[in-house]
Amino acid sequence: MSQFAFLQAEFPDIFGFASRAEDLAHADPRGSAFYCRLALETAVDWLYRHDRTLKDPYEPTLAAHLAEPSFQALVGRTLAVKARYVKDTGNAAAHGKQVSGGQAATALREFFHVAYWLARTYARAAKPPPDAAFRAEALPRLAQVPATTLAQLQEIGRRFKQTVEAREAAEAARRASEEGRAALEAEIKALQVEIAAAKAANQAVRDTHDYREAETRDLFIDLLLREAGFDPKASDVAEVEVTGMPNAPGVGYVDYVLRGDDGKPLALIEAKRTRKDPRIGQQQAKLYADCLEKQYGQRPIIFYSNGYDHWIWDDTRHPPRPIQGFLKKDELALMIQRRATRKPLAPENIDRDIVERFYQERAIRRVTEAFERDKQRKALLVMATGAGKTRSVVALVDLLMRANWVKRVLFLADRKALVKQATNVFKAHLPGAATVNLLDEKHQEGRVYVSTYPTMMGLIDEADAEGRRFGVGHFDLVVIDEAHRSVYRKYKAIFEYFDSLLVGLTATPKGEVDRDTYRLFDLQTGVPTDAYSLDEAVQDGFLVPPKVVSLTTDFLDRGIRYDQLSEDDKEKWDALEWDEDGTVPGQVEAPAINKWLFNADTVDRVLKHLMTDGIKVEDGDRLGKTIIFAKNHDHAAFIASRFDANYPHLAGHFARVIDFQTTYAQSLIDTFSDPGKAPHIAISVDMLDTGIDVPEIVNLRHEPAQFPGTAEASLRGKIFKRGRLGATRCRRTA
């Protein structure tokens, strides 16, 4: 009888995968690990569909669902660690890595605890008994069967994905009609209410099940060591005896010692009990490091962990800090080597072929002072758009590489266009450091890696037969472009995962940067590492102020009031069908008008003004590069259709919509960036409003409702770069 039989009545899909994993544990361990992962994925999917306390993560992957803070809070850290072990073992199987029978049995044991908690918390009928325990010796010993091939595992995964997609498609089809949507939502709501009631009743009873936390500690430390390329069971790694301890016999036993190719200790790990703060082992670990240094002439990096929380301490340079895992052999060796080879930053010259402006050099020096003099590991630069943030970072990277502070760099941007733009800047100004665009070259090796946040989130979890590609110590510096609240909240896991120096870039005025961003960089609110404002850039002559041209109507600004209308307009007002109950309002406010009014006459008038009075190029023969900021995709499409209706001789090439719904949007951005190519007007929705580098842009137009506030506030962050030989004029029509 299956040890997961308690799932069969109410969780049949999960039971099916779990029992299949049981059957294969001895005969086909890799297939068993894969099916165990499918059981976990099915369980997690069930939770997110039925428990209203869970929030959907940034992307629909198992890793993202497990990392979501609401999930972590729901299941607790012990079960979260168990789930990660099952996921990682299944991933290894799916990528062709060998899985032993012991590892498959361990994955089943860990999933057993997850399954017990699921049934104990949500089952509406019979629950598994509190003393239920997984027994590896009870796993079926079937006749030998051919091992599952990698292709078969991938086909199983494909079919599972198709099943999930089919369910989602069926739900989408029901939502397509009003009747179907109402019925489906009623079913879901009723089921969620029923599940919530069962959950509350079950949680009212004390959970006495033994989740074996100590076992989980050792399991997870071993998992992290294997990910870093070390064998935790090797004789020279585990339980290493040292002498010279300040106790009566003078002998101690280091839980783990990680060695280099020469046999010298690179690091040690002191493991404390799960319910203890690992920092209580700091002094003990320091004494072990003293003993190892005396014996081998090399001081190791110090780690201490309780299996859930991990700390790293290179006590020759920095205080202890939390870390998400252990460093690989080459990363530890480089850290120790830098003790002797890392150069002082202050005497290093800044390459003036990359940056030549005083405020750029000042920003770089303040970052290096924060790193070197103040022993900080994070810095935030606030620079007006067009002031050269990316070029400043390239020069900073160049300096840090020459001084042997940095080997590999990760540059993160929130849009594909900005990734390509940053890649080009690095290649142009730092040709000696191979630059990799991870959107197009996922398996390429280099020194500078450029990526979007979602792409890197996926790559962090990616592993192959050799293990995890991007370990916690892979990058020495991570740069966050356009650092702001949404980046902090959605992708905070990236910044916590990599043990690196961190530099943030933003064009938001320092007084408007939210406190969460300052907190991310360990800074006092309102006090970035360095700042260079739009007003300063204009005053110094590096940027130009916008010339604001207002083109609007009184009702768009102030709304419409019945008592201010003419008698004829009042009659038209009274004749309108406002509401089903016949209520006629006395006024319509401006925000409401801006929300629903797609008025052809108004759009035509603004476009005519733009084409007639906008800044021209080519001796006044053609409108210069222009961005129109629309409120949403439908609004953008409406503007484009009105432009084509008024200017049919331009054959639909002159003004184009560029937003996230545009297929091959990057090709449009590329041609828009070319001064001689169409489109010359880009109608954008949240895609070209920050960081895009097109010096030829001379006209900006936006809806009052799109960027509310004063003209200056609306245009902060919208002033584009000047060329190296002269300033670009920037004009707004509204």
Stockholm file with secondary structure:
# STOCKHOLM 1.0

chainA/1-734         MSQFAFLQAEFPDIFGFASRAEDLAHADPRGSAFYCRLALETAVDWLYRHDRTLKDPYEPTLAAHLAEPSFQALVGRTLAVKARYVKDTGNAAAHGKQVSGGQAATALREFFHVAYWLARTYARAAKPPPDAAFRAEALPRLAQVPATTLAQLQEIGRRFKQTVEAREAAEAARRASEEGRAALEAEIKALQVEIAAAKAANQAVRDTHDYREAETRDLFIDLLLREAGFDPKASDVAEVEVTGMPNAPGVGYVDYVLRGDDGKPLALIEAKRTRKDPRIGQQQAKLYADCLEKQYGQRPIIFYSNGYDHWIWDDTRHPPRPIQGFLKKDELALMIQRRATRKPLAPENIDRDIVERFYQERAIRRVTEAFERDKQRKALLVMATGAGKTRSVVALVDLLMRANWVKRVLFLADRKALVKQATNVFKAHLPGAATVNLLDEKHQEGRVYVSTYPTMMGLIDEADAEGRRFGVGHFDLVVIDEAHRSVYRKYKAIFEYFDSLLVGLTATPKGEVDRDTYRLFDLQTGVPTDAYSLDEAVQDGFLVPPKVVSLTTDFLDRGIRYDQLSEDDKEKWDALEWDEDGTVPGQVEAPAINKWLFNADTVDRVLKHLMTDGIKVEDGDRLGKTIIFAKNHDHAAFIASRFDANYPHLAGHFARVIDFQTTYAQSLIDTFSDPGKAPHIAISVDMLDTGIDVPEIVNLRHEPAQFPGTAEASLRGKIFKRGRLGATRCRRTA
#=GR chainA/1-734 SS CCTTGGGTTTCHHHHHHHHHHHHHTTTCHHHHHHHHHHHHHHHHHHHHHHCTTCCCCSSSSHHHHHHCHHHHHHHHHHHHHHHHHHHHHHHHHHTTCCCCHHHHHHHHHHHHHHHHHHHHHHCSSCCCCTTCCCCGGGSCCCCCCCCCCHHHHHHHHHHHHHHHHHHHHHHHHHHHSHHHHHHHHHHHHHHHHHHHHHHHHHHTSCCCCCCCHHHHHHHHHHHHHHHTTCCTTSTTTEEEEEECCSSSSCEEEEEEEEECTTSCEEEEEEECCTTSCGGGGHHHHHHHHHHHHHHHSCCCEEEEECSSSEEEECTTTCCCEEESSCCCHHHHHHHHHHHHHCCCSTTSCCCTTTCCCHHHHHHHHHHHHHHHTSCCSEEEEEECTTSCHHHHHHHHHHHHHHTTSCSCEEEEESSHHHHHHHHHHHHHHCTTSCEEETTTCTTCCCSEEEEEHHHHHHHHTCEETTEESSCTTSCSEEEETTCCHHHHHHHHHHHHHSCSEEEEEECSCTTTSCHHHHHHTTCCTTCCSEEECHHHHHHTTSSCCCEEECCCCHHHHHCEEGGGSCHHHHHHHHHSCCCTTCCCCSEECHHHHHHHCCCHHHHHHHHHHHHHHSCEETTTTEECEEEEECSSHHHHHHHHHHHHHHCGGGTTTSEEEESTTSTTHHHHHHHHHSTTSSCSEEEESSSSSSSCCCTTEEEEEECTTTSCSCHHHHHTTCCCCCCSSSCCCCEEEC
#=GC SS_cons         CCTTGGGTTTCHHHHHHHHHHHHHTTTCHHHHHHHHHHHHHHHHHHHHHHCTTCCCCSSSSHHHHHHCHHHHHHHHHHHHHHHHHHHHHHHHHHTTCCCCHHHHHHHHHHHHHHHHHHHHHHCSSCCCCTTCCCCGGGSCCCCCCCCCCHHHHHHHHHHHHHHHHHHHHHHHHHHHSHHHHHHHHHHHHHHHHHHHHHHHHHHTSCCCCCCCHHHHHHHHHHHHHHHTTCCTTSTTTEEEEEECCSSSSCEEEEEEEEECTTSCEEEEEEECCTTSCGGGGHHHHHHHHHHHHHHHSCCCEEEEECSSSEEEECTTTCCCEEESSCCCHHHHHHHHHHHHHCCCSTTSCCCTTTCCCHHHHHHHHHHHHHHHTSCCSEEEEEECTTSCHHHHHHHHHHHHHHTTSCSCEEEEESSHHHHHHHHHHHHHHCTTSCEEETTTCTTCCCSEEEEEHHHHHHHHTCEETTEESSCTTSCSEEEETTCCHHHHHHHHHHHHHSCSEEEEEECSCTTTSCHHHHHHTTCCTTCCSEEECHHHHHHTTSSCCCEEECCCCHHHHHCEEGGGSCHHHHHHHHHSCCCTTCCCCSEECHHHHHHHCCCHHHHHHHHHHHHHHSCEETTTTEECEEEEECSSHHHHHHHHHHHHHHCGGGTTTSEEEESTTSTTHHHHHHHHHSTTSSCSEEEESSSSSSSCCCTTEEEEEECTTTSCSCHHHHHTTCCCCCCSSSCCCCEEEC
//
